[in-house]
Every structure is written in C-alpha cells, then in structure tokens.
Amino acid sequence: MGELFTVRNFHEKYPSMHSSLRSLKHEIWKRDENGLMEENVIIEKDMGGKNIKAILIDEDAYFRWLKK
C-alpha cells in the first residue's frame, strides 16, 4: 500500500492530472464502474457513529490503475 491522501490533498499534489477538484471527485464517484474500487485505489474509512466515511486515495494503486 502506498501513501494515502484525502481527495483534496491528492489533487493539490497532482493538480495537472485533473482539470479540477470536481473532475477528480466525479472520477471517484464512479469508482464502482471505472475499477478504482476493484484495484483498491479508493479506501473508504469509517469515521464512526453516523455512517460517515472518509474517502482516501492510495497513491501507488492509483498510478498502477492508470497504467492499465
């Protein structure tokens, strides 16, 4: 597993990969359809209590997914 990033932090580190934070969020929203979940790119971390989940991106897995 690589370094984990929040969606915002991933976009800040790699701003040229997506035209906007919104486009990255859209890609993540479609994670079940585009293979991000299957490739373990997206980690849904339970934040406890109120069914709130933090979305984290595994940096290494994301770049492996891109090469496919």
C-alpha positions in Angstrom: 0.0 0.0 0.0 1.2 3.4 -0.9 0.8 6.7 0.8 -2.9 7.6 1.5 -4.3 11.0 0.5 -7.6 12.7 1.0 -9.2 13.7 -2.3 -8.3 17.4 -1.8 -4.7 16.6 -0.8 -4.2 14.2 -3.8 -5.5 17.0 -6.1 -3.2 19.5 -4.5 -0.2 17.2 -5.0 -1.1 16.4 -8.6 -3.0 19.4 -9.9 -2.3 18.8 -13.6 -3.8 15.2 -13.5 -7.4 16.5 -13.5 -8.8 19.7 -14.8 -10.4 20.5 -11.4 -11.0 19.0 -8.0 -14.6 18.5 -9.2 -13.4 16.2 -12.0 -11.4 14.1 -9.6 -14.4 13.9 -7.3 -16.5 12.7 -10.3 -13.9 10.0 -11.1 -14.1 8.8 -7.5 -17.9 9.0 -7.5 -17.9 6.5 -10.4 -15.4 4.2 -8.6 -17.5 1.1 -8.8 -17.9 1.5 -12.6 -14.3 2.5 -13.5 -12.4 -0.1 -11.5 -11.0 2.2 -8.7 -12.6 0.0 -6.0 -11.6 -3.3 -7.7 -8.0 -2.1 -7.9 -8.0 -1.0 -4.2 -7.3 2.6 -5.2 -10.1 4.0 -3.0 -10.1 3.3 0.7 -13.4 4.1 2.5 -12.5 4.6 6.1 -15.3 4.5 8.7 -15.3 7.7 10.7 -17.5 6.2 13.3 -21.0 6.7 14.5 -23.0 8.4 11.8 -22.3 6.2 8.7 -19.7 8.8 7.6 -16.9 7.5 5.5 -13.6 9.3 4.7 -12.5 8.7 1.1 -8.8 8.1 0.8 -6.7 7.5 -2.3 -3.8 5.1 -2.3 -1.2 6.9 -4.4 0.7 3.7 -5.7 -2.6 1.9 -6.5 -3.9 5.0 -8.4 -0.8 5.1 -10.7 -1.0 1.3 -11.3 -4.7 1.7 -12.2 -3.8 4.5 -14.7 -1.3 2.2 -16.5 -4.0 -0.5 -17.1 
